[in-house]
Amino acid sequence: MGYRNLRQCVDDLERNGELVRIDQPIDAQLEAATIQRRVSAAGGPAVLFTNIRNCRFPMVSNLFGTMDRVRLMFRDGLGAVQQLIELRQQPQVFFKRPWRYLGTPRSALTMLPARVKHGAVLANEARIGDLPQLKCWPHDGGAFVTLPQVYTEHVDNPGLRRSNLGMYRVQLSGDSYAENEEVGLHYQIHRSIGVHHAAAIRAGKPFRVNIFVGGPPSMTVAAVMPLPEGMSELTFAGALGRRRVRMIQRPGELPIHADTDFCITGIVEPDRLLPEGPFGDHLGYYSLAHPFPVLRVEKVFHRDDAIWPFTVVGRPPQEDSMLGQLIHEITGPLIPEVLPGVHGVHAVDASGVHPLLFALGSERYMSFLEEERPQELLTQANAILGQGQLSLAKFLLIAAKHDAPRLDLNDEGAFLRHILERADWSRDLHFYTNTTVDTLDYTGTGLNAGSKVVIAAVGPKRFELASAVPADLRLPEGFKNPRVVMPGVLAVEGPRCSAPSFDYDISAKARAEARCETASVLERFCKGFDRESVINSFRWVLVVDDSRFVAESLRNFLWAVFTRTDPASDIHGIGSFITEKHWGCRGALVLDARIKPHQAPLLEEDPEISRRVDALAAPGGPLHGIF
């Protein structure tokens, strides 16, 4: 059976050697997060902090830090979920191997949430200030909940089975919020909570929100699952956790998860927004302060043995990378059903997930044509970019599976080489401009605003990929230090831009001027070459701040380039042209991957905190041997 609560999970991990305790006093302000980053990077165990300064609650991190630990936690439920997916895809397999699915009716029963009158979470009340005040990065705007489960219902169609449980970050403190009375809610574009909020505004009714922290880990996974709108995450949590999710139903109130560790209840104040952030986010940069909804806190409940779970996000990989891998394992088999003709999709974790997608599709149209070109792939690309969180992608690289049946989407270097050997920059670049992008991505024209590009490749290998810097390469003035990143990709250092700032409240005119200035630098670079130039032996030329760093590893390349580029403004080309509103180029494709003034600052640790944490790992320290 799965865990009923977080305490059972922590005890089980400790028995299995997957958790360590730290009894030494640890500060929730920066220190706990720095420890988590070190342990996560080392592939270490979950960490239970039993002695948090100025707080009576213990904290636990890195629960999802390795796939082995994830599979251990869900050893009873993961197989059941996969069987339910199999039956959804191919119901006829039940009759071929009925013994394999003997437990399916019981699994289906666990998907039904249970209404109860009482629960352990209601044992005690506290204040917001009593909770662990976790601060992860030096310039965070206050303390945050980093593993919240935010529960809402549609005011016109309420009920457990149509509810939404999402992971939307919660700011507990900061200059904007009345202490112990208000918290901030940040939710990105294309999230179901936004639908619920809008419905409450239209109906003129209070928008009630409950924030759960803790409970069985299946609830945390459910909160990040990309389920169809209208399908409750509680059903998935029950199947994965092998227990019906117990919800306390009290007259006139929003249901509360009976087995969670903490619950913050409140009402979103109508027509009131306050600056939320900054917050060190999963792209490796800060998301800046912007107006977001405010929750007026009514109650804070907690169970007797409550534990506060947390994670830390930042430049990938972090602990949330394992959650992404788990989600892919569970939902991957459904891709061909949801997106006909698509064989697989891979969100590249090293790029921050949303900036870069790889896909394999089918290309069956007009096979009698003398020249193969992408056709059906473009239909499938449109479908991918219209699907839930996949719609946040900026770069979608899609290839035809029949060209290389064994091509593995997870082999990122091999997939990029396949694309670079086939895609024709005069034909195979397809831009979407003035559209929506990830709320956390600052490469575009404004908050939630930017562009996308599809690069489609079909047919045999067309291009040879250079693997050495040509001896006779001459760069325009101000550009230097060319380095080969991988076959076909060259990194060149360009003039440095002004550093980003935390002040995003600059005029649209100022942002546009900064973008024009950076674009003019790249136009000058491209005009320094013609179609016969040796630089065109490379398919991609990256203009970067530090070519050594970008060329050092595939991981560095994927992060530094795709988190710093907006397709419409940062893709340039040698021998570029526009025909019938289609942009292309006949030479190398040039990407401006420098850090620009309108983007967000990089995440960097506090040096003093880093030294303090490193000392904990020295011989005799509580973390010696763990990282």
FIDREN-357370 format. One line per 4 residues: number of its first residue (from 1); for each residue x, y, z of C-alpha. Coordinates in steps of 0.001 Angstrom, whole numbers, always signed. Each point is the difference from the previous one (the first is absolute). Last residue first. Layout:
N
NUM) X,Y,Z ~ ...
//
This chain:
627
627) +28521,+15802,-1248 ~ -1364,-2672,+2357 ~ +3353,-1106,+1443 ~ +40,+2668,+2695
623) -3455,+1539,+373 ~ -143,+85,+3815 ~ +3576,+1328,+226 ~ +2874,-2048,+1432
619) +1963,+139,-3233 ~ -1251,+3003,-2041 ~ -3545,-63,-1417 ~ -1356,+2496,+2540
615) +2901,+2301,-887 ~ -1250,+160,-3598 ~ -3279,+1301,+1386 ~ +1665,+2912,+1789
611) +2142,+829,-3030 ~ -3096,+76,-2233 ~ -1846,+2206,+2500 ~ +2878,+2492,-97
607) +164,-40,-3802 ~ -3764,+677,-463 ~ -948,-2149,-2961 ~ -498,+1269,-3541
603) -3106,-130,-2173 ~ +331,+2011,-3199 ~ -1798,+3311,-451 ~ -3067,+314,-2255
599) -153,+1146,-3648 ~ -467,+3534,-1358 ~ +3747,+751,+229 ~ +1060,-2973,-2131
595) +1898,-3171,+866 ~ +1576,-1104,-3278 ~ -1575,-2821,-1983 ~ -363,+1824,-3309
591) -571,-2909,-2372 ~ +1498,-44,-3532 ~ -1219,-2477,-2630 ~ +2803,-625,-2475
587) -523,+768,-3692 ~ -3020,+87,-2279 ~ -2365,+1687,+2446 ~ -3723,-58,+666
583) -2954,+2231,+764 ~ -3395,-669,-1600 ~ -2154,+3122,-482 ~ -470,-781,-3699
579) +3780,-170,-325 ~ +2259,+1461,+2677 ~ +3768,-435,-247 ~ +3080,-842,+2049
575) +3420,-590,-1528 ~ +1604,-671,+3355 ~ -2709,-425,+2599 ~ -1670,+1481,+3032
571) -1997,-1557,+2830 ~ -168,+2243,+3082 ~ -3112,+2120,-562 ~ -2492,-2524,-1338
567) +1445,-3028,+1786 ~ +435,+1510,+3484 ~ +3343,-1094,+1372 ~ +1587,-113,+3442
563) -1468,-3196,+1501 ~ +676,-1907,-3227 ~ +3659,+895,-368 ~ +1471,-141,+3512
559) -1932,-3092,+1059 ~ +442,-2235,-3040 ~ +3669,+970,-410 ~ +854,-491,+3668
555) -1563,-3487,+0 ~ +1770,-935,-3246 ~ +3270,+751,+1749 ~ +2998,+2371,-6
551) -938,+1729,-3252 ~ -2397,+2437,+1714 ~ +2462,+772,+2815 ~ +2940,+566,-2368
547) -2160,+2158,-2271 ~ -790,+2474,+2792 ~ -2419,+2857,-800 ~ -1608,-1695,-2974
543) -570,+328,-3747 ~ -934,-3506,-1103 ~ +657,-1054,-3602 ~ -2182,-2881,-1161
539) +416,-1979,-3237 ~ +3805,+237,-26 ~ +1836,-266,-3344 ~ -1600,+3409,-502
535) +2860,+1569,+1964 ~ +2220,-724,-3022 ~ -1599,+2915,-1865 ~ -1493,-753,-3443
531) -3540,+1132,+912 ~ +1284,+3381,+1181 ~ +1404,+1156,+3317 ~ +391,+3240,+1966
527) -3683,+769,-603 ~ -886,-2655,+2585 ~ +2050,+1697,+2725 ~ -1452,+3418,-749
523) -3506,-1463,+203 ~ +958,-1553,+3317 ~ +1037,+3347,+1487 ~ -3145,+1651,-1383
519) -2141,-2549,+1837 ~ +1533,+963,+3363 ~ -826,+3682,-591 ~ -3511,-734,-1229
515) -704,-2088,+3102 ~ +1184,+2779,+2297 ~ -2174,+2507,-1848 ~ -3037,-2297,+285
511) +545,-388,+3737 ~ +259,+3780,+426 ~ -3185,+530,-2038 ~ -1875,-2626,+1998
507) +845,+2072,+3042 ~ +1954,-1386,+2912 ~ -1654,-1765,+2912 ~ +2246,-3026,-244
503) +2309,+1363,+2673 ~ +1984,-3013,+1185 ~ +2760,+850,-2440 ~ +1567,-1598,-3056
499) +3645,+853,-780 ~ +783,+2252,-2954 ~ +982,-1995,-3074 ~ +3411,-1558,-612
495) +1439,+129,-3514 ~ +43,-3439,-1627 ~ +1744,-3280,+837 ~ -317,-2652,-2689
491) -1459,-3497,+389 ~ -6,-2384,-2983 ~ -2465,-2850,-607 ~ +219,-2516,-2867
487) +1752,-2714,+1970 ~ -178,+983,+3671 ~ +874,+3188,+1896 ~ +2890,+1024,-2269
483) +1700,+3109,+1349 ~ +470,+3494,-1430 ~ +1785,+2401,+2369 ~ -886,+3407,-1468
479) -2570,+2495,-1211 ~ +494,+3764,+431 ~ +1280,+567,-3534 ~ -1414,-2493,-2480
475) +1387,-3559,+106 ~ +2529,-1535,-2395 ~ +12,-3768,-457 ~ +3086,-1100,-2005
471) +1007,-2852,+2322 ~ -3552,-1356,-4 ~ -1204,-877,+3538 ~ -421,-3771,+166
467) -3004,-2377,-43 ~ -1869,+1113,-3108 ~ -3319,-1740,-600 ~ -681,-1364,-3478
463) -3423,+860,-1359 ~ -2785,-1800,-1854 ~ -681,-3184,+2007 ~ -3101,-1704,-1325
459) -3576,+1185,+404 ~ -1908,+2056,+2568 ~ +865,+2797,+2401 ~ -2327,+2517,+1637
455) +1178,+3028,+1996 ~ -2977,+1615,+1683 ~ +504,+3463,+1449 ~ -1694,+1819,+2838
451) -544,+3609,+1060 ~ -326,+2330,+2953 ~ -2495,+1154,+2601 ~ -876,-1478,+3408
447) +1561,+3097,+1656 ~ +1572,+2158,-2692 ~ +1664,-5,-3421 ~ +1719,-3346,+352
443) +3113,-1285,+1790 ~ -1530,+350,+3459 ~ -1275,-3576,+474 ~ -1775,-674,+3315
439) -3486,+691,-1383 ~ +705,-2593,-2706 ~ -821,+1210,-3494 ~ -3044,+1498,-1689
435) -71,+1331,-3564 ~ +1151,+3054,-1889 ~ +1799,-2123,-2594 ~ -237,-3660,-1013
431) +2918,-891,-2284 ~ +531,-2905,-2405 ~ +3565,-857,-1002 ~ +274,-2847,-2528
427) +341,+1780,-3328 ~ +3145,+2136,-397 ~ +1488,-1456,+3182 ~ -123,-3529,-1465
423) -199,-2622,+2738 ~ +1768,-3294,-716 ~ +3458,-347,+1602 ~ -824,+2513,+2730
419) -3119,-1933,+1020 ~ +1809,-3355,+300 ~ +2885,+1671,+1845 ~ -2478,+1471,+2496
415) -1536,-3448,+570 ~ +3412,-1596,+551 ~ +999,+2627,+2569 ~ -3310,-251,+1849
411) -49,-3761,+372 ~ -3368,+101,+1775 ~ -1876,+251,-3293 ~ +1592,-3274,-1123
407) +421,-586,-3741 ~ -504,-3702,-699 ~ -2496,+468,-2852 ~ +2250,+2574,-1751
403) -1749,+1535,-3028 ~ -3241,-1810,+899 ~ -302,+2006,+3212 ~ -320,+3341,-1764
399) +1597,+2810,+1999 ~ -1330,+2826,+2181 ~ +1926,+2794,+1725 ~ -2330,+2250,+1988
395) +1598,+3167,+1391 ~ -2024,+2376,+2175 ~ -2074,-2554,+1906 ~ -2909,+1296,+2110
391) -2565,-1909,-2074 ~ +1403,-3240,+1403 ~ -1710,+1097,+3237 ~ -3396,-866,-1389
387) +10,-1137,-3645 ~ -207,+2586,-2778 ~ +3735,+13,-662 ~ -112,-3768,-482
383) -2925,+213,-2447 ~ +1767,+2664,-2054 ~ +3113,-2180,-121 ~ -2138,-2926,-1150
379) -1311,+1984,-2958 ~ +3551,+1101,-767 ~ +1230,-3595,+83 ~ -2678,-895,-2560
375) +1779,+2269,-2467 ~ +3767,+92,+374 ~ +1806,-305,-3330 ~ +962,-2950,-2162
371) +1000,+871,-3536 ~ -1109,-2249,-2889 ~ -3565,-198,+1225 ~ -1475,-3501,+100
367) -193,-15,+3818 ~ -2632,+2727,-127 ~ -838,-146,+3705 ~ +1284,-2712,+2323
363) +2263,+1867,+2408 ~ -508,-1233,+3538 ~ +1316,+1687,+3126 ~ +2911,+57,+2410
359) +211,+2950,+2374 ~ +2609,+2083,+1813 ~ -1073,+2939,+2175 ~ +2058,+2966,+1207
355) -906,+3071,+2115 ~ -2488,-1819,+2271 ~ +2281,-2500,+1739 ~ +2684,+2331,+1483
351) +2466,-620,-2831 ~ +1661,-2911,+1824 ~ -3427,-1617,+424 ~ -664,-348,-3720
347) -3727,-675,-377 ~ -142,-3202,-2055 ~ -2991,-872,-2158 ~ -768,-3371,-1573
343) -1568,-1840,-2904 ~ -2205,+2840,-1250 ~ -2425,-1102,-2714 ~ -3064,+617,+2129
339) +696,+2286,+2986 ~ -2065,-1118,+3028 ~ +128,-3695,-885 ~ +3583,+86,-1291
335) +1067,+1865,+3203 ~ -1722,-2368,+2444 ~ +3037,-2285,+411 ~ +2041,+3002,+1208
331) -2417,+881,+2835 ~ +1367,-2186,+2801 ~ +3665,-116,-966 ~ -90,+3683,-938
327) -1509,+943,+3357 ~ +2725,-1968,+1777 ~ +2710,+1775,-1996 ~ -1497,+3389,+825
323) -138,-895,+3676 ~ +3649,-995,-221 ~ +868,+3375,-1529 ~ -1806,+1638,+2937
319) +2906,-1048,+2225 ~ +2381,+2207,-1958 ~ +1629,-405,-3391 ~ -476,+2673,-1037
315) +776,+3641,+929 ~ -2082,+827,+3028 ~ -2730,-1564,+2075 ~ +105,-923,+3662
311) -2295,-2490,+1684 ~ -2046,-3,+3164 ~ -1913,-2281,+2346 ~ -1207,+1351,+3382
307) -580,-2809,+2502 ~ -3029,-88,+2315 ~ -139,-2413,+2919 ~ -3070,+1531,+1686
303) -1796,+987,-3218 ~ -134,+3543,-1311 ~ -2611,+2668,-702 ~ +439,+3621,-1134
299) -3281,+1910,-164 ~ -1512,+3054,-1733 ~ +2794,+1309,-2200 ~ -876,+2677,-2559
295) +1558,-1364,-3185 ~ +1480,+2616,-2333 ~ +44,-290,-3786 ~ +3075,+958,-2050
291) +1711,+3251,-978 ~ +3588,-587,-1156 ~ +3345,-340,+1787 ~ +2660,-1795,-2014
287) +571,-3630,-869 ~ +3615,-496,+910 ~ +2236,-2044,-2267 ~ +990,-3674,-270
283) -3056,-1039,-2018 ~ -1478,-1641,+3112 ~ -534,+3224,+1914 ~ +1635,+2214,+2594
279) -2933,+2134,+1133 ~ -526,+3770,-185 ~ -2830,-127,+852 ~ -3685,+960,+275
275) -1011,+3657,-414 ~ -3586,+425,+1200 ~ -3332,-429,-1768 ~ -3462,+796,+1316
271) -3137,-66,-2157 ~ -1629,-2651,+2189 ~ +1963,-1300,+3001 ~ +716,-3685,-398
267) -1659,-1735,+2948 ~ +1747,-2076,+2618 ~ +1126,-3330,+1385 ~ +3562,-1061,+739
263) +302,-3746,+625 ~ +2937,-1827,+1528 ~ +1030,-3651,+374 ~ -2478,-1457,-2489
259) -2014,-3048,+980 ~ -3514,+1482,+142 ~ +311,+1971,-3231 ~ -2306,+2965,+551
255) -3254,+576,-1895 ~ -1080,+3634,-645 ~ -2418,+1260,+2612 ~ -3752,+653,+147
251) -767,-3209,+1865 ~ +3100,-2049,+859 ~ +1492,-2653,-2273 ~ +3300,-1484,+1122
247) +1651,-1705,-2957 ~ +1521,-3481,+133 ~ +1911,-964,-3139 ~ -764,-3650,-695
243) +3080,-2086,+507 ~ +2407,-1740,-2392 ~ +2151,+3178,-73 ~ +246,+49,-3806
239) -3708,-801,-498 ~ -1154,+2402,+2726 ~ +2251,+2817,-1211 ~ -1387,-446,-3540
235) -3581,+359,+1212 ~ +907,+3006,+2145 ~ +1470,+1685,-3087 ~ -3552,+641,-1123
231) -801,-157,-3708 ~ -1689,+3227,-1168 ~ +3015,+1205,-1975 ~ +2019,-2984,-1228
227) +2831,-1106,+2313 ~ +3511,+1455,-184 ~ +1171,-1486,+3328 ~ +1655,+2529,+2327
223) -2558,-153,+2849 ~ -372,-3779,-416 ~ +3699,-460,+778 ~ -368,+1945,+3245
219) -3151,-1938,+918 ~ +1786,-3323,-589 ~ +2601,+1135,+2539 ~ -2436,-666,+2870
215) -780,+3137,+2014 ~ +2119,+3120,-163 ~ -1193,+3538,-628 ~ -3631,+614,-954
211) -1177,+3440,-1143 ~ -3752,+562,+15 ~ -1529,+2666,-2252 ~ -3424,+1674,+1
207) -995,+2391,-2764 ~ -2880,+1997,+1444 ~ -2910,+394,-2444 ~ -749,+2715,-2565
203) -762,-2679,-2585 ~ +2404,+1477,-2541 ~ +2697,+394,+2653 ~ -506,-3585,+1206
199) +262,-1304,-3565 ~ +3246,+1924,-574 ~ +1555,-1548,+3118 ~ -1029,-3511,-1036
195) +1480,+433,-3489 ~ +3178,+1453,+1506 ~ +253,-3002,+2318 ~ +47,-2179,-3112
191) +3382,+1295,-1176 ~ +696,+1223,-3547 ~ +2023,+3061,+1150 ~ +1916,-257,+3227
187) -1253,+129,+3533 ~ +1478,+2012,+2822 ~ -2018,+313,+3196 ~ +1178,+2436,+2684
183) -740,-282,+3701 ~ -2025,+2253,+2291 ~ -942,+210,+3688 ~ +3004,-1297,+1952
179) +1962,+3161,-882 ~ -1805,+2282,-2446 ~ +1645,-686,-3366 ~ +1959,+2306,-2288
175) +3231,+122,+2007 ~ +439,-3739,-147 ~ -1342,-3165,+1549 ~ -1742,-3260,-802
171) +397,-14,-3779 ~ -1824,-2964,-1549 ~ +1064,-1825,-3142 ~ -2637,-1652,-2102
167) +42,-3784,+111 ~ -3488,-983,-1063 ~ -2999,-1891,+1347 ~ -3151,+741,-1979
163) -3496,-1199,+855 ~ -2425,-1822,-2290 ~ -184,-3260,+1995 ~ +11,+1809,+3321
159) -2979,+2233,-758 ~ -893,+3413,-1349 ~ -1493,+887,-3405 ~ -830,+3709,-97
155) +2532,+970,+2677 ~ +2716,-2139,-1603 ~ +2033,-1577,+2789 ~ +3442,+735,+1400
151) +2865,-1836,+1726 ~ +3604,+1231,-25 ~ +2504,-2744,+801 ~ +3125,+1858,+1077
147) +3527,-1346,-422 ~ +2110,+3201,-68 ~ -1791,+2004,+2694 ~ +1826,+3318,-32
143) +1711,+2422,+2393 ~ +764,+3490,-1254 ~ +865,+1912,-3176 ~ +2714,-2445,-1014
139) +3243,+1881,-616 ~ +2306,-2317,+1968 ~ -1484,-3285,-1277 ~ -2012,-2699,+1803
135) -1920,+1720,+2798 ~ -2101,-2350,+2106 ~ -1884,+1600,+2874 ~ -1120,-3188,+1736
131) -3521,+619,+1319 ~ -654,+1936,+3225 ~ -229,+3300,-1908 ~ -2996,-1287,-1960
127) -1824,-551,+3273 ~ -915,-3263,+1708 ~ -2953,-2305,+642 ~ +54,-3571,+1228
123) -1771,-3382,-363 ~ -1709,+890,-3300 ~ +2671,-1781,-2068 ~ -776,-3302,+1709
119) -3362,-302,-1743 ~ -3728,+197,+675 ~ -3297,-118,-1897 ~ +1010,-2215,-2944
115) -735,+35,-3731 ~ +1982,-2576,-1988 ~ +1585,+752,-3383 ~ -633,-2700,-2643
111) +3242,-1022,-1695 ~ +579,-2725,+2584 ~ -2972,-1897,-1486 ~ +1656,-117,-3429
107) +3049,-1635,+1539 ~ -2262,-2602,+1638 ~ -1630,-743,-3352 ~ +3485,-258,-1588
103) +1426,-2558,+2416 ~ -718,-3009,-2241 ~ +1566,+1792,-2980 ~ +2857,-2361,-866
99) -2330,-3012,+487 ~ -2200,+1308,-2840 ~ +2733,-432,-2607 ~ -1674,-88,-3436
95) -3367,+1245,+1228 ~ +1537,+3005,+1750 ~ +2105,+726,-3095 ~ -3230,+1057,-1776
91) -179,+3274,+1939 ~ +3055,+1335,-1886 ~ +930,+3586,+907 ~ -2182,+299,+3097
87) +974,-3489,+1066 ~ +3692,+825,-268 ~ -508,+3230,+1958 ~ -1723,-1903,+2817
83) +2879,-2469,-13 ~ +2526,+2839,+295 ~ -1872,+1381,+2999 ~ +15,-3411,+1691
79) +3725,-420,-654 ~ +756,+3353,+1622 ~ -2133,-704,+3069 ~ +1695,-2496,+2289
75) +3604,+935,-753 ~ -871,+3692,+198 ~ +2502,+1002,+2674 ~ +2605,-2459,-1264
71) -440,+1162,-3590 ~ +600,+3601,+1076 ~ +3038,-1080,+2004 ~ +1538,-1769,-2999
67) -910,+2994,-2180 ~ +2110,+2261,+2197 ~ -714,+3287,+1826 ~ -3753,-422,+478
63) +56,+254,+3800 ~ +2826,+2532,-274 ~ -1199,+2084,+2937 ~ -1498,-380,+3467
59) -751,+2688,+2564 ~ -636,-259,+3744 ~ -2504,+2393,+1601 ~ +700,+2017,+3149
55) +1558,+2968,-1786 ~ +2510,+2606,+1172 ~ +2953,-2028,-1297 ~ -1004,-3272,-1625
51) +1023,-3098,+1982 ~ -1242,-3288,-1464 ~ +1149,+546,-3580 ~ -908,-3246,-1765
47) +2060,-494,-3178 ~ -915,-2328,-2873 ~ +3048,-1842,-1246 ~ +2764,+1088,-2371
43) +244,+223,-3785 ~ +2984,+2336,+498 ~ -1770,+2927,-1675 ~ -3016,-570,+2260
39) +2139,+48,+3143 ~ +1721,+3240,-965 ~ -3209,+1733,-1049 ~ -1769,-1124,+3166
35) +2793,+1334,+2202 ~ -273,+3384,-1717 ~ -3764,-38,+545 ~ +361,-713,+3731
31) +2531,+2859,+361 ~ -1843,+2674,-1999 ~ -2340,+1175,+2823 ~ -1368,-3247,+1434
27) +2954,+28,+2424 ~ +1360,-3317,+1224 ~ +631,-1062,+3616 ~ +1796,-3392,+64
23) -2350,-2991,+91 ~ +467,-898,-3664 ~ -1734,-3272,-791 ~ +774,-2176,-3001
19) -2415,-1681,-2385 ~ +168,-2779,-2619 ~ +1457,-2742,+2226 ~ -3107,-2168,-371
15) -1164,+489,+3582 ~ +460,+3782,-428 ~ -2087,-13,-3185 ~ -2792,-1854,+1791
11) +19,+2407,+2953 ~ -192,+3015,-2334 ~ -2872,-1540,-1981 ~ -1994,-881,+3119
7) +486,+3580,+1258 ~ -1223,+1367,-3343 ~ -3436,-1568,+312 ~ -2091,-3055,-943
3) +2876,-1572,-1870 ~ -701,-2535,-2725 ~ -1058,-3593,+571
//
